[in-house]
Amino acid sequence: MHQHVLLYIKQELEAHSRAFSPIIIIEDQYLQTFVHTLDNIIIPVSAVRDEGTSYHYIAPSPEIEADTHSIQILENVLTDCGYSYVKGKTWTSDAIYRETLSAIEERRQEGCIAVEMECASMLAVSKYRHIPFIQFLYGADNLSSDTWEIRDLISYGLTNAEKYMMLAFECGLAI
């Protein structure tokens, strides 16, 4: 993870550990999907731990599970607001541009539906600090076919920013 991201996480967690406030993350940058998720929000139910930060907070393991109560809150909010979603395992990697074809295929075989950069780390920190945590993702680049389908935020997602913020606020109120 980049140094400024780690500093932000440290500052936020120090503030949250004193206030016991929930953390809600919307992720789009660097998200790459392995299955067709266009027009669906992705709910991570677990994450493969292929990064370093999570190992500083909880015992080593190949994967980390999301809190079922947080998943249920997010599902309820999405359903109540009329948005479609898919649930699945993600692959957290802090090595940008290291999603090789062989690594992607291996993660697909493990059941991953997307690769992202924060989920495992934030799940570990939230478990360590006993802070409610909800994360949802919306698909950017598509890796579910033989060719790389590039979707930047201008062509996909930027116009939906208000929708995603509203969903994050609804989740915060529901926690």
C-alpha positions as CSV (number, residue, x, y, z in Angstrom):
1,M,0.0,0.0,0.0
2,H,1.1,3.5,-0.6
3,Q,2.6,5.4,2.3
4,H,-0.1,8.1,2.2
5,V,-2.9,5.4,2.3
6,L,-1.3,3.8,5.4
7,L,-1.0,7.2,7.1
8,Y,-4.7,7.9,6.3
9,I,-5.7,4.4,7.7
10,K,-3.7,5.0,10.8
11,Q,-5.2,8.4,11.4
12,E,-8.8,7.2,10.7
13,L,-8.4,4.2,12.9
14,E,-7.0,6.2,15.8
15,A,-10.0,8.5,15.5
16,H,-12.4,5.6,15.1
17,S,-11.0,3.6,18.0
18,R,-11.8,6.5,20.3
19,A,-15.2,7.2,18.8
20,F,-16.3,3.6,17.9
21,S,-17.7,4.9,14.6
22,P,-18.3,2.6,11.7
23,I,-16.1,2.6,8.6
24,I,-17.7,2.5,5.2
25,I,-15.6,2.2,2.0
26,I,-16.7,2.5,-1.6
27,E,-14.1,1.3,-3.9
28,D,-13.7,1.8,-7.6
29,Q,-10.0,2.6,-8.4
30,Y,-8.0,-0.4,-9.3
31,L,-11.0,-2.7,-9.0
32,Q,-10.9,-5.3,-11.8
33,T,-13.7,-7.8,-12.1
34,F,-13.3,-11.5,-13.2
35,V,-17.0,-12.0,-13.8
36,H,-19.6,-9.9,-15.6
37,T,-20.7,-7.4,-12.9
38,L,-21.7,-4.4,-15.0
39,D,-24.6,-2.5,-13.3
40,N,-24.2,-4.6,-10.2
41,I,-22.6,-3.5,-6.9
42,I,-20.2,-6.1,-5.5
43,I,-20.5,-7.1,-1.8
44,P,-17.2,-8.7,-0.6
45,V,-18.0,-11.6,1.7
46,S,-14.4,-12.6,2.1
47,A,-11.0,-11.6,0.7
48,V,-7.9,-13.5,-0.2
49,R,-5.0,-11.9,1.7
50,D,-2.4,-11.1,-0.9
51,E,-1.1,-7.9,0.7
52,G,0.8,-7.1,3.8
53,T,-1.2,-4.8,6.0
54,S,-3.7,-7.3,7.3
55,Y,-1.0,-9.5,8.7
56,H,-0.1,-6.7,11.2
57,Y,-3.5,-6.9,12.8
58,I,-4.7,-10.5,12.9
59,A,-3.2,-14.0,12.7
60,P,-2.0,-15.2,9.3
61,S,-4.5,-17.0,7.1
62,P,-5.1,-17.3,3.4
63,E,-8.5,-15.5,3.6
64,I,-10.5,-13.2,5.9
65,E,-14.3,-13.2,6.2
66,A,-16.5,-10.2,6.3
67,D,-18.9,-9.7,9.2
68,T,-22.2,-11.3,8.4
69,H,-24.1,-8.6,10.2
70,S,-22.4,-5.9,8.0
71,I,-23.2,-7.9,4.9
72,Q,-26.8,-8.1,5.9
73,I,-27.0,-4.4,6.5
74,L,-25.6,-3.7,3.1
75,E,-27.9,-6.2,1.4
76,N,-30.9,-4.6,3.1
77,V,-29.8,-1.1,2.0
78,L,-29.2,-2.1,-1.6
79,T,-32.6,-4.0,-1.7
80,D,-34.5,-1.1,-0.1
81,C,-32.9,1.4,-2.5
82,G,-33.5,-0.9,-5.6
83,Y,-30.0,-1.6,-6.6
84,S,-28.8,-5.0,-7.9
85,Y,-25.7,-6.7,-6.4
86,V,-23.6,-9.7,-6.4
87,K,-21.8,-11.2,-3.4
88,G,-18.5,-13.0,-3.6
89,K,-14.9,-13.4,-2.6
90,T,-12.4,-10.8,-3.7
91,W,-8.6,-10.9,-4.0
92,T,-6.8,-8.1,-2.2
93,S,-3.5,-7.2,-3.8
94,D,-1.3,-4.2,-3.0
95,A,0.9,-4.9,-6.0
96,I,-0.6,-2.8,-8.7
97,Y,-0.3,-4.2,-12.3
98,R,0.7,-7.6,-11.0
99,E,-2.5,-9.3,-12.0
100,T,-0.9,-11.7,-14.4
101,L,-3.0,-14.1,-16.4
102,S,-1.9,-17.1,-14.4
103,A,-2.6,-15.3,-11.1
104,I,-6.0,-14.2,-12.3
105,E,-6.9,-17.8,-13.3
106,E,-5.7,-19.1,-10.0
107,R,-7.9,-16.6,-8.1
108,R,-10.8,-17.4,-10.4
109,Q,-10.4,-21.1,-9.5
110,E,-10.5,-20.1,-5.8
111,G,-13.8,-18.4,-6.4
112,C,-12.7,-14.7,-6.5
113,I,-14.9,-12.4,-8.5
114,A,-12.7,-9.3,-8.4
115,V,-9.3,-7.9,-7.5
116,E,-9.1,-4.8,-5.3
117,M,-6.6,-3.1,-3.0
118,E,-8.0,-2.6,0.4
119,C,-10.7,-5.1,1.5
120,A,-8.5,-7.7,3.4
121,S,-6.6,-4.9,5.2
122,M,-9.6,-3.0,6.3
123,L,-11.4,-6.2,7.4
124,A,-8.4,-7.1,9.5
125,V,-8.1,-3.6,11.1
126,S,-11.9,-3.5,11.8
127,K,-11.8,-6.9,13.5
128,Y,-8.7,-5.9,15.5
129,R,-10.3,-2.6,16.6
130,H,-13.9,-4.0,16.9
131,I,-15.2,-1.3,14.5
132,P,-18.2,-2.0,12.3
133,F,-17.1,-2.1,8.7
134,I,-19.0,-2.2,5.4
135,Q,-17.4,-2.1,1.9
136,F,-19.0,-2.3,-1.5
137,L,-17.4,-2.2,-4.9
138,Y,-18.5,-1.2,-8.3
139,G,-16.8,-2.7,-11.3
140,A,-14.2,-0.8,-13.3
141,D,-11.9,-2.8,-15.6
142,N,-13.3,-6.1,-16.7
143,L,-11.0,-9.1,-16.8
144,S,-13.7,-11.7,-17.4
145,S,-12.9,-12.2,-21.1
146,D,-9.8,-12.8,-23.1
147,T,-9.3,-9.1,-23.7
148,W,-8.9,-6.4,-21.1
149,E,-12.0,-4.2,-21.1
150,I,-10.8,-0.8,-19.8
151,R,-13.5,1.2,-18.0
152,D,-12.3,4.4,-16.5
153,L,-14.4,6.5,-14.1
154,I,-15.3,9.0,-16.8
155,S,-16.9,6.3,-19.0
156,Y,-18.2,4.2,-16.1
157,G,-18.9,5.2,-12.6
158,L,-18.3,8.9,-12.4
159,T,-21.9,9.7,-13.2
160,N,-23.0,7.3,-10.4
161,A,-20.9,8.9,-7.7
162,E,-23.9,10.5,-6.0
163,K,-25.7,7.2,-5.9
164,Y,-22.7,5.5,-4.3
165,M,-22.4,8.2,-1.7
166,M,-26.1,8.0,-0.9
167,L,-25.7,4.2,-0.4
168,A,-22.7,4.8,1.9
169,F,-24.8,7.2,4.0
170,E,-27.7,4.8,4.2
171,C,-25.3,2.1,5.4
172,G,-23.9,4.4,8.0
173,L,-27.4,5.2,9.3
174,A,-28.3,1.5,9.3
175,I,-25.3,0.5,11.4
